[in-house]
Amino acid sequence: MPEGDSVFQLSRKLQFMRGREVLETSLRVPSVALHDFTGQTVHRVWPYGKNLFMQFGEEILHTHLKMEGTWAVHRKGDRWRKPAHTARVVLVLSENIEVVGHSLGFVRVFPTNRYLEEISHLGPDVLAEHFDIDTARNNIASNPSRTIGEALLDQSNLAGVGNEYRAEICFLMGIHPATPVSAVDVEKALKITRRLMWENRNSPIRVTTGIRRAGESTYVFGRNNKPCRRCRSTIVKAELGERIIWWCPRCQPLES
């Protein structure tokens, strides 16, 4: 499931693009289909939360993986592993390297001088070199009646947290995801968030338990009807808003 650490790793993988000339451009989304980066040099590739940005000259390509998106890199002419109809971005770079974005959640293009405006709706990036925890805390605390589970997923509060981290953060805090923000130590929650995501930023396997074996890397996420690793109670799941939550009813009781 793509979360901030997934996009961080994707950006690192695509750093080879920097300094290369674009030989061919194909943006297969009607709203941006006429944009052409051919002849431009890739100046920069970087993440912000769950968003990926690429700068070509004076324009920025903004993409989001959502749930199904992937990027593939291969030589032009090689057979694609994904169906051609799922391609949303196709870039051929110098040395005939082809970079393809499949099933992307969205594809946008805007001038470089609009970058700050375009990300103004996002909270601080959890994986920024210096995470602005004060702003993130104030963002969350501004709505004390909201549930902490909803607040952590709100990208306008902080950018990068997805459903898996949300579940694990709440378990480590010992709080039910439906607990109101007013009853939560928000600063502690954000410190746990930063530590978990920072430690996983370069790892191919997302781990919150400290155990990298398959099936043992999470406490509650995806573990419905399985025993809690701490108390052996049965993990349960339900919905909060439109997303699934997992929790241990003994370790994370919902206070009345």
N, C-alpha and C positions, 0 to 999 in steps of 0.2 A: 504494500500500500504506500504510494508516494507521500512522504511527509517532508519536512524541511531538510532532514538529513539526506534523503534520497536525491533531492535537487542539488544540494551541496556537492554530493559525490558526482552527479551528472555533470555539473559545471566543471569540476576538476578533470573529469574524463575528456571534456571538450576543449580544454585549454590549448590543445595542439592547433586549433583553428586560428588563434591569434597570429596576425601577421601574414596570413595567407590571402591570396586574391580569390574572389568569387568568379568562377568561370561560367556558371549557369545558375539561374534562379527559377524555381517553380513554387509559387505559393498557391496551394490548391484550396483556398477558402475565398468565396466570392468577394468579401469585403476588402481583401488585401491583394487580390489576384493580379492587379496591375502594377504593384510595387516590384522593382527589379534592382537587385543588389549587384548585378553583374558588372565587373570592372572595379568594384569597391574592395577595400581591404578590411578584413575582420579586425577591428581594433580591440575589442574586449568581449569576454563572455563571463557573466556573473549571476549568482542566485540572489534572491531576496525572498525569504520565507519559502513558499511553495512555487514561486515564480522564477522563470529563467529568462535572462535578457542577453541579447547579442547586439553589439553595435557595429554597423556598417557605415562608414563615412559619417554623415550627419543624421542617420536614421537608426532607430532601435527596433529590433524584432522582439516582441514580448510573447512568450508562450507559457502554457500551463498544462501539466500532465493530467489533471483531474484524476480519474480512477484508472483509466486504461492506457494513457499515453506512454510512449517509449521513444527513444532515439537510437538509431542504428548508424554505424560508421563502417564503410567498406569501400572497395575500389569500384569506380564506375564500370558498369558492365557485369559485375558480379550479381548473382541471383539474390533477390531479397528474401529474407526469411518471413517477412510479413506480407500480406496481400497488398498489391499496388493501390487498391482502392482506399486503403486506410491512410495513405501518405497525405500529410497536410503541408509539409515543408520539405522541399528537396533542394539541396545546395551542393553544387559541384565546385570543389576548391582546387587550388593549384596542386599539381601532381595527381590529378584525377581522383581525389578523395571525395566520396559522396557521403553527405550527412543527411539523414532522412528522419523527420519527425512523424511518427505514426499515431493516429487516434488521439491527437492533442485536444485538450479541453477547449482551448481557444488559441487563436493566432491574431496578433495585432501588430501594427506598425505605427510609430509616431516619431516626430523629430526629437533629437537628443535634448534640445532645450526645454522639452516638456516632461522630462523624466521625473523630476521631483513632484510635479503636479499629478502625474499618472500613478505614483505610488503613495500619494498623500492619504489615501483611504486605509492604508495598511499601518498596523502598529509596528513597534520595534522588531527587527529580525532577531529571533532567538540565537541564531548562529552567526551573527555579526561578530567581528573581532572584539568589539566592546558592546555587549548587550545592554541596552538602556532599560535596566530593570525598574528604575523609578517611574518612567513614563508608562511602562507596561502595568505596573502596580496601580498607578492612578487611573489608567483606562478601565481596569477591571473593577476597582473600588468605586467608580463613579455610578455603578448600577448595583447597589448592595442586595437588592431583592432577587437578582438573577441567579440561576444556579451556577455553581463553579464549573460544572461540566460544559454548559453552554458558553460560559465566558472564556474558557481555555481554547475552545474551537473557533471563536470569533477572531478572524484575521485582522480586524480593526483594533483589537486589543493588543495582540502580539502575533507575529507572523511566523508560521512554521509548524505549529502543533496540529496533528491530525488525531483520528480516533484511537489509534493504538497508544500513542503517548498519553492521550487524555485518560484512558483507562488505567494505565500504569502509574501515572502521577497521582491519581486519586487513591489508588491502593497504597502507595508508599506514604501518602499523607494520612491514611486511615480514615478517609472521609468518603461518604457516598457521593456520586457525581451530581445528585440532585440537591446537595446541601447549598443553602443560600450563600452567596459571597460574603455576606455580613458575618457569617459564623466560621469563616475560614481565615487562616493565617496566609494571606495572599503572598506576602514576601517569601515565606517558606516554600509555598507552592511554586513560585517562579524560580527560586534557587534550585529546587529539584528538577524543574523543567530544563533549565540551562545545563545542569550537570549531566542529566541523562542524554540530552541531544548532543552536547559537546563531545561526550565520550564516545558516542556512536557516529560522529560525523564522518569518520574515515573507515568505518567498519562495514564490510559487505553483509554482515548479519546484525540486525538490530537486537540488542540485548538489554534487558532491564534487571534480570535476576543475577547477572554475573556469570551465568552458565551458557556457554555457546553451543551446547548440543541441541540438535533438532528436537523441538517439542518442549524444551526446558528454558527457553529464553525469556518468557513472559510470566507474570504472576496471574493476571486475570484475563487479559485480552485473548479472545478466541477460545477460552477454556470453559465454556458453558457446560454444566453438569460434571465437571471434574473437581477433584478435591483441592482446596486451598493449600498452597505450599506452606503456609504458616500454621493454620489451625485445623486443617482437614475438613472444614465445612464445605458444602457444595457450592461452587461458583454458579451464579445465576446471571441471566441477561434479560434486558427489557429495552424499551425505547425511551429516549429523552429527546423531545423535539422530534426530529426526523431521523435520528441516528441511534444506533444500537449502543448500549452501555453494558459493561460486565462488572460485577463486583462480588465481594465476599460478604454475605449478610452479617457475619460475626465480626470480621475485622473492620468492616465499613458500615456500621449501622446508620440508618437514616433517622436522625433525631426528629421528634415530633415538633 
